[in-house]
Amino acid sequence: MTKISVAIPALGREESTLRLLKSLAGQTEKPDQIVLVECVDIKALFSKKILENILGDSIRIKYIGTKIKNIAYSRNLAMRACDNNWMVFLDNDVAIDLNYIELVSKAVSERGNELVGVVGEVKPLKNGYLSDYSARLFSQGLTGSKKVKKVKFYATLAVVLNLQKIKKWKIRFDNSLKTGEDTDFFLKIYYKGGEVEYNPELMAYHDFETQNWINFVKRYYSYGRNFVNLEKRHPAEFEALGLFPGRNIFKWIFFPVLVLFYLKKLIDNLLKDKVVARGYELAAWVCYLSMLAGVYSSKEGMKKLFLGHISK
């Protein structure tokens, strides 16, 4: 049996964190270790004693409190604290099935030596147009796929990592990124030649907290604001999106064509009788516009729009 460490970066969300801890305590195959890194800039909601009362004495526990409110920093602390070669990152607003660790153990036992990471299916904890669209976006369109596939980057809502290789390559989350730190992290693995595999058997349910349009717009506007930093670090990966045409006339032609394509999809679905299709496409369009607004709301974003890539 492969020993698994579970790392949970926590910022508030006491109720969902308790739900996750209780589901870990009830796993068909328990993890060997649980590391909770809690941001205590206001007050601590947990302690090692509270964790012991929930998890019992069959799981090794580490509790780390930090006053630094930075998810990348918390993830790096968690990775350093995990003792086993294989670890699972679980956001504290994620829910999992009671056989999740058993399935993780099975996946890494079968192909562990070949892989650096394993990611799984992401589904919304609460159904709705906005949550459904976010789940599909976060899982890079792999939601519903029945096949094991290689992936280039993924969201770290629930991800399994080979810490032995991660530490050997000295890969860390970038503390300067407010969002997109997981995309940056996975691309670093990709550049090293590491393989990350999508396994549809691994299921995680995420509370996207986008049950209203205001939160939805804020979320993707924030991602757009940070997109400039990601594109600066990985220009080749994001060039195909055509968000920064620069002096390339063909990209300037492509850019409005892309907008018109999404607009046509929206209009087509608004004319349909299917309410679900209308809501889903409207969510896609609002997401796209929110991210664009975020991208071009900064001076650097506007410069890149007309000048193209700016060197680091």
Secondary structure, 3 states (H helix, E strand, C coil): CCCEEEEEEECCCHHHHHHHHHHHHCCCCCCCEEEEEEECCCCCCCCHHHHHHHHCCCCEEEEEEECCCCHHHHHHHHHHHCCCCEEEEECCCEEECCCHHHHHHHHHHHHHHHCCEEEEEEEECCCCHHHHHHHHHHCCCCCCCCCCEEECCCCCCEEEEEHHHHHHCCCCCCCCCCCCHHHHHHHHHHHCCCCEEEEEEEEEEECCCCCCHHHHHHHHHHHHHHHHHHHHHCHHHHHHHCCCCCCCHHHHHHHHHHHHHHHHHHHHHHCCCCHHHHHHHHHHHHHHHHHHHHHHCCHHHHHHHHHCCCCC
